[in-house]
Amino acid sequence: MALLGVNIDHVATLRQARKGIQPEPVHAAAIAEQNGADQITIHLREDRRHIQLRDVKLLRATVQTKLNLEMAATPEMVTIAVEMRPDTVTLVPERREELTTEGGLLLSREMEPMIKELQGAGIEVSVFIEPNMEIIKLASRLGVDAVEIHTGHYANLTAPAEIKEEVERIHKAAKLVHSAGMRAVAGHGLHYHNTQALVALDIFEEFNIGHSIISRAIFTGLAEAVQAMKFIVE
Ligand code: PXP
């Protein structure tokens, strides 16, 4: 059975739209945990467009499952992570102009000291990469604990033949991750119709999913929210 990491960045995005105090990501994390999430995933971006440093601090103090901090591979972020002690750090690429994390991390030998520093602080290190055999081999040589395969390309495909081919590519990549002794994780763009095919591969230990869950929550919660306000105004 795979673990579910719920990415709550989008709750923070909604809060930052007004730069206020609602909705509170800590509340989102608690609800996610109470309903089966095995992990809370957050991305502290360089431009702080959604998750803020105070969120990381509060979530570290309140998350009772596991906290997975996605971050760029920079000395500034490593210092923050070592101080905050998330259970896992997922190293991701970051470009200021992107809407979301596009493409996998360009892993390099230069990242080894950062990986070792994080692991030395007792933090599991995962890398978010494309399903590419050479990059997975490098991840193994760098001694990372887990590989999160970027499923964004898969999620964008619509032609059945292309989807099948991409699932095979992801499967091959996940098998290599697994045989190299690393944890195989998948994430990005996964939703209520495309996650099943990856679960069926029975190789991923964990899925990190955000946008589709928060999007669905708007509609499953909207009726109650309108009724509550109607009750106040009538
Ligand atoms: N995993 C990683 C490494 C990510 O960067 C993201 C997006 O922040 C996700 C998973 C979740 O993606 P989505 O919000 O599309 O489900």
Boltz pocket constraint, residues with backbone or C-beta under 6 A from the ligand:
constraints:
  - pocket:
      binder: B
      contacts: [[A, 7], [A, 9], [A, 43], [A, 70], [A, 90], [A, 92], [A, 100], [A, 101], [A, 128], [A, 148], [A, 186], [A, 187], [A, 188], [A, 189], [A, 190], [A, 208], [A, 209], [A, 210], [A, 211], [A, 212]]
      max_distance: 6.0
